[in-house]
């Protein structure tokens, strides 16, 4: 198996940590529910990118880190949904 780079491992842990916050409300794979469409996830990804650009323009590094995690999580959800399509 391919060994991940340290920066990828660190980022993946941050992504997982953020996802777990919503597990009680949405479940561990909430993005796979029928009512959560790919279109919805793409719209949310766009919103998160806008939020990232906003904090970037305001020079808020800690907020940028949090928004990067949100962007990555929505991108992962889209990737996962597409991967599971038959």
C-alpha positions in Angstrom: 0.0 0.0 0.0 1.2 3.5 -0.8 2.4 5.4 2.3 0.8 8.8 2.5 2.8 12.0 3.1 2.8 13.5 6.5 0.9 16.6 5.3 -1.8 14.3 3.8 -2.2 12.3 7.0 -2.5 15.5 9.0 -5.1 16.9 6.7 -7.0 13.6 6.6 -7.2 13.6 10.4 -8.5 17.2 10.3 -11.1 16.2 7.8 -12.2 13.1 9.8 -12.4 15.2 13.0 -14.7 17.7 11.4 -16.9 15.0 9.9 -17.3 13.3 13.2 -18.9 16.5 14.7 -22.0 15.8 12.5 -22.1 12.0 12.9 -24.8 12.1 15.6 -27.1 14.3 13.4 -26.3 12.9 9.9 -24.7 9.5 10.4 -21.3 8.4 9.4 -22.0 8.5 5.6 -24.8 11.1 5.5 -23.8 12.2 2.0 -24.8 8.8 0.7 -28.5 9.2 1.6 -30.9 9.3 -1.3 -32.0 12.8 -0.3 -28.5 14.1 -0.5 -28.0 14.6 -4.2 -24.7 15.3 -6.0 -26.2 18.6 -7.1 -26.7 19.5 -3.4 -23.1 18.6 -2.6 -21.8 20.6 -5.5 -23.7 23.6 -4.4 -22.4 23.2 -0.8 -18.8 22.9 -2.3 -19.3 26.2 -4.1 -20.5 27.8 -0.9 -17.5 26.5 1.0 -15.1 27.8 -1.7 -16.7 31.2 -1.5 -16.2 31.1 2.3 -12.6 30.2 1.8 -12.1 33.1 -0.6 -13.7 35.4 1.8 -11.4 34.5 4.7 -8.4 34.5 2.3 -9.2 38.1 1.3 -9.5 39.0 5.0 -6.1 37.4 5.8 -7.4 35.0 8.4 -5.1 32.0 8.4 -6.9 29.9 11.1 -10.2 30.4 9.4 -8.6 29.5 6.0 -7.5 26.2 7.5 -11.0 25.4 8.6 -12.5 26.4 5.3 -10.0 24.2 3.5 -11.2 21.3 5.5 -14.8 22.0 4.6 -13.9 22.3 0.9 -12.0 19.0 1.0 -14.8 17.2 2.8 -17.4 18.2 0.3 -15.1 17.3 -2.6 -14.6 13.9 -0.9 -18.3 13.4 -0.5 -18.9 14.1 -4.2 -16.0 11.7 -5.2 -17.5 9.0 -2.9 -21.0 9.4 -4.3 -19.7 9.2 -7.9 -17.5 6.2 -7.0 -20.5 4.3 -5.5 -22.8 4.9 -8.5 -23.7 1.7 -10.4 
